[in-house]
Amino acid sequence: MTPVEVKIFEECKPKAEKGDRVLEYMMGEYLSQGFGTPKDEAEAAKWYLRAAHQGLDRAQHTIGQRYFFGEGVIRDIIEAYAYSNLAAAKDKGYRWDLDYIEKRMSPEAILRGQQRTRELQKEIEAKMAAKKATEEKAGK
């Protein structure tokens, strides 16, 4: 870990804490790789989740993989499916991950994953609407 990496991490964190979804994702990357900070998979997963809950498909894909392999989170194939499904809906390039996960699930588990996808989508939409309303109110 170089002084430059530490500086980048320290400059990124306060901006990410303010809710910038791309920087939240980057915090996950930095923590996962030990870039400018000690490696911490559990903390990385928290940052990926923050970005995923703001609709960032790259973060949804990454946290889906984390749930599938149990990296920084407890392994959960339903959550893996749901987040991967959200990412694949936005970017077909992520579809292969969803297919891979789906092949390892029972039909009942797929139905639960689809239901969880709908729940997550509603949560994300509500969060984004609330964020937009707060930003509009602050801008007035």
N, C-alpha and C positions, 0 to 999 in steps of 0.2 A: 504494500500500500504506500503510494507516494504522497508527498505533500500536496501535489496538484490534485490527486484523486480526493484527498480529504477535503480540500477547499471546494471542489465541485460538489461533493456530497453535502457539505455544510451550507453551501449557497442554495442548493436545490431544496433541502428539507423545509425551510420556512415557507417557501412558495408552494410546495406540495401540500403542506398543512392547511393552506388557504383554500384548497379544493381544486387545484388545476389537475385534471384527470391524467394528462400526459405525464406531468411531473410525478404524480402518484405512482403511475406505472414505472417510471424511471427509478423511483425510490425502491420499488420492489426488485428491479433489476440490480441496482447497486447492492442491496442487502443480500440478494441471492448469490451474487458473484464476489462479495467482499470488496467492492470498489469504494474506497474511501472510508470504509467502516468495517468492523468485523462481520463476517458472514453470519447471517441469521435467517434461516428458512421460514421460521414461524412469523417473524416480523415482516419478511418479504411478502408472505401470503396475505397479511393484513393490508399491505399497501396495494397489492394486486386486486384484492376484493374492493377496496375503496374506489379504484379506477373502474373496475368491472361494474360496480353499482351506479356508476355515472355513464354507463353505456359504451365504454371503450372496448371495441371488439377484440383488440389485441390482448387486453387484460382479461376479458372473458375467456378467450382461448387459453391463456396462460394459467389462469386459476382452475379452469377445467382440467388441464393436464396435472396440475398440482393435486387436485382431488383424486384423479385417477390413480396416480402413483403414490399418494400419501406424503407429499413433500411439503412440510411446514403446516400441514393440516391432517386431520384424521382421514384416511382413505374412505371415500364415499362415492360409489359409482353413480348414484342418482344425481348428486351435485355435479359430478364430472360431466354427465350427460347434459344436464340443464345448462350449465355455463357454455359448454361446447356447442350446444344447439343454438344458443343466443348468438355466439360468434359466427357460426356457419350461416345464420339467417342474414347477416350483414355482409359477409365476405365468403363466397363459395370456396375460396382457397382453404378455409378451415373445415370443409366438409369431410375430408378424409379422416380427420381425428374423430369426428362424430361417428362416422361409419365404423371405425376401429372399435370405439367404445360400445356402440350398439351391438356389434357382433358378439360381445361378451356378456350380453344382458338377456334375461328372459323376457318374453312378451309382457309380462306383468310389470317388470322393472322398467321397461321402456315406457309403458303407460304412466307409471309414477314419475319418470323423468320428464315426460311431456307435460304433466300437470305442474311439476316444479318449475319448468321453463315458463309456463304461463304466469305462475305466481311471481317469479323473479321479474318478468317483463312488467307486470303491474307495479311492483315495488320500484323498479327503475324509472318508469314513466312518472309515478307520483313524486319521487325524489327530484327528478329533473324539472317537473312543473313547479315544485316548491322552490327550487333553486332559482329558476327563471323569475318567479314572482318576487322573490327577495331581491334579486339583482335589479329588477325594474323599479321596485319600491325605493331602493337605495339610490338609483339614478335620477329619481324625480326630485 
